[in-house]
């Protein structure tokens, strides 16, 4: 038994909304993470200072920034390339005007060469 997933095209507006919300959500996630971290510090400051008395708010913020930068670097190293590869595959698969233009150019080159097996 085979199962085929069919992708639908609801129109350009959904792509516009998703792209813009995805582009701005990373900034909002960082702000949300920072607020959560500050709340964590406010709630656990006394317990943290009992265990590690030299740990202060500025060191906590520095650790937070270091974690955020590390996440960004790891994303760039491990996630960015596979994500672009997948997006390129999807762009080539679904009614892409650039790919249509490439197909037209390929046909024109074959006609100019007179090749049938290119």
C-alpha positions as CSV (number, residue, x, y, z in Angstrom):
1,X,0.0,0.0,0.0
2,X,1.5,3.3,-1.0
3,X,0.6,6.6,0.6
4,X,1.2,9.9,-1.3
5,X,1.1,13.3,0.3
6,X,-0.3,15.9,-2.0
7,X,0.7,19.5,-1.4
8,X,-1.9,22.2,-2.0
9,X,-1.4,25.8,-3.2
10,X,-3.7,28.1,-1.3
11,X,-2.1,31.2,-2.9
12,X,0.7,33.6,-2.4
13,X,-0.8,35.3,0.6
14,X,-0.1,32.4,2.9
15,X,3.5,32.3,1.9
16,X,3.8,36.0,2.5
17,X,2.3,35.8,6.0
18,X,4.4,32.7,6.9
19,X,7.7,34.2,5.7
20,X,7.2,37.5,7.5
21,X,6.0,35.9,10.7
22,X,8.9,33.4,10.6
23,X,11.4,36.2,10.0
24,X,10.2,38.3,13.0
25,X,9.5,35.4,15.3
26,X,13.2,34.8,15.9
27,X,13.6,38.2,17.4
28,X,10.5,37.8,19.5
29,X,11.7,34.4,20.7
30,X,15.0,36.0,21.8
31,X,13.1,38.7,23.7
32,X,10.8,36.2,25.3
33,X,13.7,34.0,26.3
34,X,15.4,37.0,27.9
35,X,12.3,37.9,29.9
36,X,12.0,34.3,31.0
37,X,15.6,34.2,32.1
38,X,15.2,37.4,34.1
39,X,12.2,36.0,35.8
40,X,14.2,32.9,36.5
41,X,16.9,35.0,38.1
42,X,14.4,36.9,40.2
43,X,12.8,33.7,41.5
44,X,15.9,31.7,42.1
45,X,18.5,34.4,43.0
46,X,18.7,33.5,46.7
47,X,19.0,29.8,46.0
48,X,21.6,30.4,43.3
49,X,23.6,32.6,45.7
50,X,23.5,30.0,48.4
51,X,25.1,27.5,46.0
52,X,27.4,29.8,44.1
53,X,27.8,33.1,46.1
54,X,30.0,34.8,43.5
55,X,27.3,34.5,40.8
56,X,25.6,37.8,40.2
57,X,23.1,39.3,37.7
58,X,25.7,40.5,35.3
59,X,27.3,37.1,35.1
60,X,23.9,35.6,34.6
61,X,23.2,38.0,31.7
62,X,26.7,37.2,30.2
63,X,25.9,33.4,30.4
64,X,22.5,34.2,28.7
65,X,24.1,36.1,25.9
66,X,26.8,33.3,25.5
67,X,24.0,30.7,25.3
68,X,22.1,32.7,22.7
69,X,25.3,33.3,20.5
70,X,26.1,29.5,20.8
71,X,22.6,28.6,19.6
72,X,23.0,31.0,16.7
73,X,26.4,29.6,15.7
74,X,25.1,26.0,16.0
75,X,22.1,26.9,13.9
76,X,24.4,28.3,11.2
77,X,26.8,25.3,11.3
78,X,24.3,22.5,11.4
79,X,20.8,23.7,10.3
80,X,21.2,26.4,7.7
81,X,22.6,24.4,4.9
82,X,20.1,21.5,5.1
83,X,17.3,24.0,5.4
84,X,18.4,25.8,2.2
85,X,18.8,22.5,0.4
86,X,15.2,21.5,1.3
87,X,13.9,25.0,0.3
88,X,15.7,24.7,-3.1
89,X,14.2,21.3,-3.7
90,X,10.8,22.6,-2.9
91,X,11.3,25.6,-5.2
92,X,12.3,23.4,-8.1
93,X,9.4,21.1,-7.6
94,X,6.5,23.5,-7.5
95,X,5.7,25.9,-10.3
96,X,8.8,28.1,-10.0
97,X,9.0,30.7,-12.7
98,X,12.8,30.6,-12.6
99,X,12.9,26.9,-13.2
100,X,10.4,27.3,-16.0
101,X,12.7,29.8,-17.6
102,X,15.6,27.4,-17.2
103,X,13.6,24.7,-18.9
104,X,12.9,27.1,-21.8
105,X,16.6,27.9,-22.0
106,X,17.5,24.3,-22.0
107,X,15.1,23.6,-24.9
108,X,16.5,26.6,-26.8
109,X,20.0,25.3,-26.4
110,X,19.1,21.8,-27.5
111,X,17.4,23.3,-30.6
112,X,20.5,25.5,-31.4
113,X,22.8,22.5,-31.0
114,X,20.6,20.1,-32.8
115,X,21.1,17.6,-30.0
116,X,18.5,15.1,-29.1
117,X,20.3,13.5,-26.2
118,X,21.3,16.6,-24.1
